[in-house]
Amino acid sequence: MLYKWLKALFSRVVIITALILVQVGLLVFAVWKLSDYFVYWYISCVLLSLAVVIWLMSKNDNPSYKLAWTILILVLPIFGGLFYLIFGIKRLPLNFKKSMKRVTEDQNRLLQQNMNVYQEISGDKGIKKQVHYFHQFAGFPIYKNTTTEYLTPGEMKFERMVEELKKAKHYIFMEYFIIEEGTMWDTVLDILRKKVQEGVEVRVMYDDIGCINTLPNRYDAKLRKMGIQCCVFNPFHAKLNAVFNNRDHRKILVIDGYIAFTGGINLADEYINAYPKHGHWKDASIMVKGDAVWSFTIMFLTAWNLTTGETCDYEEYRSHKYHPEDFESDGYVIPYADSPFDGEHVGEYVYMNIINNATDYVYINTPYLIVDHEFLTGLSLAAKNGVDVRIVTPHIPDKWYVHLLTQSFYPPLVRAGVKIYEYTPGFIHSKTFVSDDHTATVGTINLDFRSLYLHFECGTWLYQTKTVAAVKEDFLKTLERCQEITLEDCKNVKWYKRCLRGLLRVFAPLM
């Protein structure tokens, strides 16, 4: 027991967090002492905070985000303005800006729309609008000559992933938020080592904060010794800045350019229920085969080049280079990504487009339900317009305070006619939308501020594919293991919980 306590106390995350807190403490102490001795300094700090609030209100940012910062600044007028300038502004290092510009240009150049496919989407005006958004503003093309397979729960994804990894002949790209040593990762790593020996190019990229408690320090060096190319996304350093909030939350696996996986499932044992972390873990993923995999290949390579500063010959990884035969076609597919630095909230807008264009139903799985006023209004208005809106959230939470926040959104939605259910066996981590028997999306994007505005994310939008029916069927089966949240349940909440929910909700955009 003592060893565990000492190990936790001297872990990398504790040490770095402590160093950051020391820096914050020294900043607060310096400002406070200067304010005591120099009245002009105090006045300057207060005026700075007021100026920041005025400037913040004029920005084209999310209103909830602006409100949370405004309250914090006004409550702490001496320090608030400085805190916002340090933590609130997306201030990127010059070399990162240059790399970001370069990979964005690469992505725009390489993801060209086949206009013949684009023009096939003409019957349903609601679908045509969504495809237009992807093409004109998000920068992601629509494909045919692609098949998809919906995989749930995590055990099914793991089984299919292992099957396809063993068949790899040319390259394997893996980009994951969390990797943890255990049954799942050890099985995958054993395959990767063998593939390297066979001459297959293997690249692994993982997020530093996502893996800070799940992998040993310098694990990337260990993988490189095995012949696996590896890089760590946005390393966590003891330095005051806001960039550490921008995590790589994607889960992407690309094999030989024509097979890809994405969804909510990380490479850790709880995702395949190897042990019960929060009851039964319900998750979802999707396998894509065909032309549409090219978008996932570009997502990975641009993220890799952004992280490492490298460049590559993208054409070497084209899908038809290693699969010259024609691909089967099953409906239309748009793989898409979201970045916190492109000025476009792709993940949020994809979800809102599905909600706003629904005529019969929208069924949603999400581990968190922490949204802004516009999103809340969109869900409520859809229900008031007669659309059958249903949302499944976890019953057993992974974070108690996030679950409280999620529950704080139940009352206005239930009153508007949205049906909310909690998955009683445990924790639902799936991020899926399905609507009107023809449209769905499966990806990594949670309904919370971090996923929608701060993280690098990805997903797969589906139209008229067989997997749309599979997503719907899975949702309806999941409802059989859920309890519906009634208006009476929303009312029967103790006063102190209501107060805590209200407080958490004010600062939800900053969490």
Salt bridges, closest charged atoms under 4 A:
ASP61 OD2 - LYS59 NZ 3.43
ASP106 OD1 - ARG109 NH2 3.07
GLU120 OE2 - LYS144 NZ 3.00
ASP124 OD2 - HIS438 NE2 3.78
GLU149 OE1 - ARG160 NH2 3.08
GLU163 OE1 - ARG160 NH1 2.46
GLU164 OE2 - ARG160 NH1 3.58
GLU164 OE2 - LYS167 NZ 3.55
GLU164 OE2 - LYS289 NZ 3.58
GLU175 OE2 - ARG250 NH1 3.89
GLU181 OE2 - LYS222 NZ 3.84
ASP190 OD1 - ARG193 NH2 3.71
ASP190 OD2 - LYS194 NZ 3.34
GLU198 OE1 - LYS195 NZ 3.21
GLU201 OE2 - ARG203 NE 2.78
ASP207 OD2 - ARG247 NE 3.06
ASP208 OD2 - ARG12 NH2 2.49
ASP220 OD2 - ARG218 NH1 3.72
ASP220 OD2 - ARG224 NH2 2.93
GLU270 OE2 - LYS277 NZ 3.46
ASP283 OD2 - HIS429 ND1 2.75
ASP291 OD1 - HIS320 NE2 3.10
GLU315 OE1 - ARG318 NE 2.89
GLU316 OE1 - LYS321 NZ 3.78
GLU325 OE1 - HIS323 ND1 3.36
ASP388 OD2 - ARG390 NE 3.00
ASP398 OD2 - LYS399 NZ 3.03
GLU422 OE1 - HIS395 ND1 2.80
GLU422 OE2 - HIS403 NE2 3.83
ASP437 OD1 - LYS472 NZ 2.97
GLU457 OE1 - HIS249 ND1 2.85
GLU457 OE2 - HIS455 ND1 3.62
GLU473 OE2 - LYS477 NZ 3.44
ASP474 OD1 - LYS282 NZ 2.96
